[in-house]
Amino acid sequence: FVILTRKNPFPIYRTMMQPAVIAFGTASSGAALPTSIYCLEESEIDTRIANFVPPLGNTINVDGNALYEAVAVIFIAQLNNIHLSFAQIITI
């Protein structure tokens, strides 16, 4: 951030503290999304960027969680010597 913008990053960190507390408190990045967008717009970030980047990051985060859960189920089955059929893996 410092290299690209030549600005101090700490005001942005201070501004984004409220969405971070909401995200950790609710364990949901989706619950903090509206607050994140609002705080970014208040930080003089371009509105187009503030309305595009956080929803995109949230969607990528949700996809990552879904992939993690599927891999975790298969891994736990392998640890317990449960042989999954092709149909069961596809279902997972």
C-alpha positions as CSV (number, residue, x, y, z in Angstrom):
1,F,0.0,0.0,0.0
2,V,2.8,2.4,0.9
3,I,4.8,1.7,-2.2
4,L,1.8,2.1,-4.6
5,T,0.0,5.0,-3.0
6,R,2.7,6.8,-1.0
7,K,0.2,7.2,1.8
8,N,0.1,6.2,5.5
9,P,-1.9,3.0,5.9
10,F,-2.9,3.5,9.5
11,P,-5.9,5.8,8.9
12,I,-7.4,3.0,6.7
13,Y,-6.6,0.5,9.4
14,R,-8.4,2.7,12.0
15,T,-11.4,3.1,9.7
16,M,-11.7,-0.6,9.0
17,M,-11.6,-1.6,12.7
18,Q,-15.4,-1.5,13.0
19,P,-16.0,-4.0,10.1
20,A,-13.2,-6.2,11.5
21,V,-14.9,-6.3,15.0
22,I,-18.2,-7.1,13.4
23,A,-16.7,-9.9,11.3
24,F,-14.9,-11.5,14.3
25,G,-17.9,-11.0,16.6
26,T,-20.4,-12.6,14.3
27,A,-18.0,-15.0,12.6
28,S,-19.4,-13.9,9.3
29,S,-17.8,-11.8,6.6
30,G,-21.2,-11.4,5.0
31,A,-22.5,-9.6,8.1
32,A,-19.7,-7.1,8.0
33,L,-20.0,-6.4,4.2
34,P,-22.4,-3.4,4.4
35,T,-20.3,-1.8,7.1
36,S,-17.1,-2.5,5.1
37,I,-18.6,-0.8,2.1
38,Y,-19.8,2.2,4.1
39,C,-16.4,2.6,5.8
40,L,-14.5,2.4,2.5
41,E,-16.8,5.1,1.0
42,E,-16.2,7.3,4.1
43,S,-12.4,6.8,3.7
44,E,-12.6,8.6,0.4
45,I,-12.1,5.4,-1.6
46,D,-13.6,5.6,-5.1
47,T,-17.3,4.4,-4.8
48,R,-16.9,2.1,-7.8
49,I,-14.0,0.3,-6.1
50,A,-15.8,0.3,-2.7
51,N,-18.9,-1.3,-4.3
52,F,-17.0,-3.9,-6.3
53,V,-14.0,-5.3,-4.3
54,P,-15.6,-6.2,-1.0
55,P,-18.5,-8.3,-2.5
56,L,-16.0,-10.0,-4.8
57,G,-13.7,-10.8,-1.8
58,N,-16.7,-12.1,0.2
59,T,-17.8,-14.4,-2.6
60,I,-14.3,-15.8,-3.0
61,N,-14.2,-16.3,0.8
62,V,-17.5,-18.3,0.7
63,D,-16.2,-20.5,-2.2
64,G,-13.0,-21.2,-0.3
65,N,-15.0,-22.3,2.8
66,A,-17.2,-24.6,0.7
67,L,-14.1,-26.2,-0.8
68,Y,-12.5,-26.6,2.6
69,E,-15.6,-28.4,4.0
70,A,-15.7,-30.9,1.2
71,V,-12.0,-31.7,1.4
72,A,-12.2,-31.9,5.2
73,V,-15.0,-34.5,5.0
74,I,-13.1,-36.7,2.6
75,F,-9.9,-36.4,4.7
76,I,-11.8,-37.4,7.9
77,A,-13.3,-40.4,6.0
78,Q,-9.8,-41.4,4.9
79,L,-8.5,-41.1,8.5
80,N,-11.2,-43.4,9.7
81,N,-10.6,-46.0,6.9
82,I,-14.0,-45.3,5.4
83,H,-13.9,-46.0,1.6
84,L,-16.0,-43.6,-0.3
85,S,-17.5,-44.6,-3.6
86,F,-17.3,-42.3,-6.6
87,A,-21.0,-41.4,-6.1
88,Q,-20.4,-40.5,-2.5
89,I,-17.5,-38.3,-3.4
90,I,-19.6,-36.6,-6.1
91,T,-22.3,-36.1,-3.5
92,I,-19.9,-34.5,-1.1
